[in-house]
Amino acid sequence: MLRVPIKCVEYDSFAECIKKKVNALKKVPCRLYYQGNLSLLESPIVAIMGTRKPNQYTKIFVFELARRLTDIGVVVISGGAIGVDILAHKGAQKQTIMIAPSGLNYYYPSINIKEICKIAQNGLVMSEYDNNIKVQKWTFLERNRLILALSDCVVIPQADIKSGSLKSAYLALEMKKPLFVFPHRMGESLGTHLLIKKYNVEAIVDIDSFLEQLKNIINIPQRAIIKQNDAFLEFCSSCPSQNDVIEKFGISRFVQEQIYGTIIVSQGRVMLTH
């Protein structure tokens, strides 16, 4: 399997926006090892972290949320773990960052190695550990605190009581990161129910509304990153009629892209703004 070269960036070479984030940590990484596109760190970043055993509802909406976040220029960061983490990475495709709980000379967990290799090639895989550091209990906690530090907003879709995901949620609150959860049925995801009840954490009940709200929370460039091979954008590149666009993709997508500033309509024709 093709391996991307491991590179290292020292603290002094961190971008200022990254220094500002990691300086809030009690233990600031003096260097970061990485594979892939380091410039992703300079984009608005949303962390999606959660249980290793998501229910079907969580699986569907984690993937959809990650995909939709990339549509508005947001990068998704997570830990590459089984369950919520890897689904978030898959949904975000090239616009994703994985923080590893070990050195980058081998990938953990091995069951996700194929997907992690894709992230290294197309997105960004990072670690604060050199190659001789293997996975330990404490490295998971340190990984999570780095994920949270680098993020501008945190989503915990599903979490059990006394879980690592719930500990991450508490740390996010301590860091004063905007925190959101998914709503669940009674008896499910008791950790997120606790966050809603005890800490007034807001639940995402509609992805469209959440994305609009997010624009007021973090600095999102106006359609800064456009997903490659987007059928809608490819179709609009030929300046089709407004009626043809709505017929093919629906009024909701048409209006959404106008709000994003991706398209304009002139004399009944739809044109890309860039």
C-alpha positions in Angstrom: 0.0 0.0 0.0 1.4 3.4 -1.0 2.7 5.4 1.9 2.9 9.2 1.9 6.2 10.6 3.2 6.2 11.7 6.8 7.2 15.4 7.3 7.7 17.5 10.4 7.0 21.1 11.2 8.5 22.8 14.3 6.5 25.0 16.5 8.3 28.2 15.3 7.0 27.4 11.8 3.4 26.9 12.8 1.0 29.4 11.1 -0.1 32.1 13.5 -3.7 30.8 13.5 -2.4 27.4 14.6 -0.1 28.8 17.3 -3.0 30.7 18.7 -5.1 27.5 19.0 -2.4 25.2 20.5 -1.1 27.8 22.9 -4.3 27.4 24.9 -3.2 23.8 25.8 -1.4 23.0 29.0 0.9 20.8 27.0 1.8 22.6 23.7 3.2 20.3 21.0 6.7 21.5 20.0 6.4 19.9 16.6 3.8 18.1 14.4 4.5 15.2 12.1 2.2 15.1 9.1 1.3 13.5 5.8 -0.7 15.4 3.2 -2.0 19.0 2.8 -0.9 21.1 5.8 -2.7 24.1 4.5 -6.0 22.5 5.6 -5.2 23.7 9.1 -5.8 27.3 7.9 -9.4 26.6 7.0 -12.3 26.8 9.4 -12.4 23.5 11.2 -15.2 21.5 12.8 -14.5 18.5 15.0 -16.8 15.5 14.8 -16.1 12.9 17.5 -18.2 10.2 19.0 -18.9 6.6 19.8 -17.3 3.6 18.2 -20.7 2.0 18.0 -23.1 4.5 16.4 -26.6 3.5 15.6 -27.9 3.7 12.1 -29.4 7.1 12.5 -26.1 8.5 13.7 -24.2 6.8 10.9 -26.4 8.4 8.2 -26.3 11.9 9.6 -22.6 12.0 10.6 -21.7 11.2 7.0 -24.3 13.8 5.6 -23.2 16.5 8.1 -19.5 16.0 7.2 -20.3 16.2 3.5 -22.4 19.3 3.9 -19.8 21.0 6.0 -17.2 20.7 3.2 -19.8 22.3 0.8 -19.4 25.6 2.6 -15.6 25.4 2.9 -15.3 23.8 6.3 -12.6 21.1 7.1 -13.7 18.2 9.3 -11.2 17.0 11.9 -11.4 13.7 13.9 -9.4 10.8 15.2 -9.7 8.1 12.6 -11.3 5.7 15.1 -14.0 3.1 14.3 -17.5 4.4 14.2 -18.3 8.1 14.2 -14.7 9.3 13.5 -14.1 7.4 10.3 -17.6 8.1 9.0 -16.9 11.8 9.4 -13.6 11.5 7.5 -15.4 9.6 4.7 -18.1 12.2 4.4 -15.6 15.0 4.2 -13.4 13.3 1.6 -10.5 15.5 0.7 -11.4 18.2 3.3 -10.5 16.2 6.4 -7.8 16.1 9.0 -7.0 13.0 11.1 -5.1 13.3 14.3 -3.4 10.0 15.1 -2.8 8.5 18.7 0.6 7.2 17.7 3.6 7.9 15.4 2.8 7.9 11.7 5.0 4.9 10.9 1.9 2.8 11.3 -1.8 3.6 11.3 -4.2 2.9 14.0 -6.7 1.3 14.0 -5.5 -1.2 11.4 -9.1 -1.9 10.4 -9.3 1.6 9.0 -5.9 1.6 7.3 -7.3 1.8 3.7 -9.3 4.9 4.6 -6.4 6.5 6.6 -4.1 6.0 3.6 -6.7 8.0 1.5 -6.7 10.8 4.1 -2.9 10.9 4.0 -2.9 11.2 0.2 -5.8 13.6 -0.3 -6.3 15.3 3.1 -4.1 15.5 6.2 -2.9 13.0 8.8 -1.1 14.5 11.8 0.5 13.4 15.1 2.6 15.1 17.8 4.5 11.8 18.3 7.6 10.6 16.6 7.7 7.2 14.9 8.8 5.2 18.0 5.6 6.1 20.0 3.0 3.4 19.9 -0.7 3.7 21.0 -1.2 4.0 24.7 -4.2 4.8 26.9 -2.9 8.3 27.5 -2.2 9.0 23.8 -5.9 8.8 23.0 -6.6 11.5 25.5 -3.8 13.7 24.2 -5.0 13.1 20.6 -8.5 14.2 21.6 -7.3 17.4 23.3 -5.3 18.3 20.1 -8.4 17.7 17.9 -10.4 20.0 20.1 -7.7 22.7 20.3 -7.4 22.8 16.5 -11.2 23.0 15.9 -13.4 26.1 15.8 -16.6 24.1 16.7 -17.2 20.6 18.1 -20.0 18.1 17.3 -20.5 15.0 19.4 -23.2 13.1 17.5 -23.6 10.2 20.0 -22.0 9.3 23.3 -22.5 7.0 26.2 -22.1 7.8 29.9 -18.5 7.4 31.2 -17.2 7.3 27.6 -14.2 8.9 26.0 -16.6 10.9 23.8 -18.3 12.4 26.8 -14.8 13.3 28.3 -14.1 15.1 25.0 -17.3 17.0 25.3 -16.4 18.1 28.8 -13.0 19.2 27.6 -14.6 21.1 24.7 -16.7 23.0 27.3 -13.7 23.7 29.4 -12.0 25.1 26.3 -15.1 27.2 25.6 -15.5 25.6 22.2 -19.0 25.9 20.6 -20.5 22.4 21.2 -23.4 20.6 19.5 -24.9 17.1 19.7 -27.4 15.0 17.9 -30.8 14.5 19.4 -31.7 10.9 20.2 -34.6 8.8 21.4 -35.1 8.0 25.1 -32.6 5.4 26.3 -30.1 6.1 23.5 -26.9 8.1 23.7 -27.3 9.0 27.4 -24.2 11.0 27.3 -25.6 13.6 24.8 -28.9 13.6 26.7 -26.8 14.6 29.8 -25.0 17.4 27.9 -28.4 18.8 26.7 -30.0 18.6 30.2 -27.1 19.6 32.5 -25.0 22.0 30.3 -27.7 23.3 27.9 -25.7 22.0 24.9 -27.7 22.6 21.7 -28.9 19.7 19.6 -28.7 19.8 15.8 -32.3 19.2 14.6 -31.8 20.3 11.0 -28.5 20.4 9.1 -29.5 23.4 7.0 -30.3 25.5 10.1 -27.1 24.4 11.8 -25.0 25.4 8.8 -26.6 28.8 8.8 -26.0 29.1 12.5 -22.4 28.0 12.1 -21.7 31.0 9.8 -22.4 33.3 12.7 -20.1 31.3 15.1 -16.9 30.8 13.1 -15.4 32.6 10.2 -16.4 30.7 7.0 -15.2 32.1 3.7 -18.0 32.6 1.2 -17.9 29.3 -0.6 -14.1 29.2 -0.3 -13.7 25.6 -1.1 -15.8 24.0 -3.8 -16.0 20.2 -3.9 -14.4 18.7 -7.0 -16.6 16.8 -9.4 -19.7 18.5 -8.1 -22.5 17.6 -10.7 -24.4 20.8 -9.9 -21.3 23.1 -10.5 -20.4 21.1 -13.6 -23.9 21.5 -15.0 -24.0 25.3 -14.2 -20.6 25.8 -15.9 -22.4 25.7 -19.3 -24.8 28.6 -18.3 -28.0 26.5 -18.5 -31.4 28.0 -18.1 -32.8 28.6 -14.6 -35.7 26.2 -15.3 -33.3 23.4 -16.4 -31.3 23.8 -13.2 -34.3 23.6 -11.0 -35.8 20.7 -12.9 -32.6 18.7 -12.6 -31.5 19.6 -9.0 -34.6 21.0 -7.3 -35.5 24.4 -6.0 -33.8 23.8 -2.6 -30.3 23.3 -4.0 -30.8 26.2 -6.5 -31.7 28.6 -3.7 -29.0 27.2 -1.4 -26.3 27.9 -4.1 -27.6 31.4 -4.6 -27.3 32.1 -0.8 -23.7 30.7 -0.9 -23.0 33.1 -3.7 -21.9 30.2 -6.0 -24.3 31.2 -8.8 -26.1 34.2 -10.1 -29.0 34.4 -12.5 -28.9 36.8 -15.5 -31.6 36.9 -18.1 -32.9 33.5 -17.1 -29.4 31.9 -17.3 -27.5 30.5 -14.4 -23.8 31.3 -14.2 -21.0 30.4 -11.8 -19.5 33.4 -9.9 -16.0 31.9 -10.1 
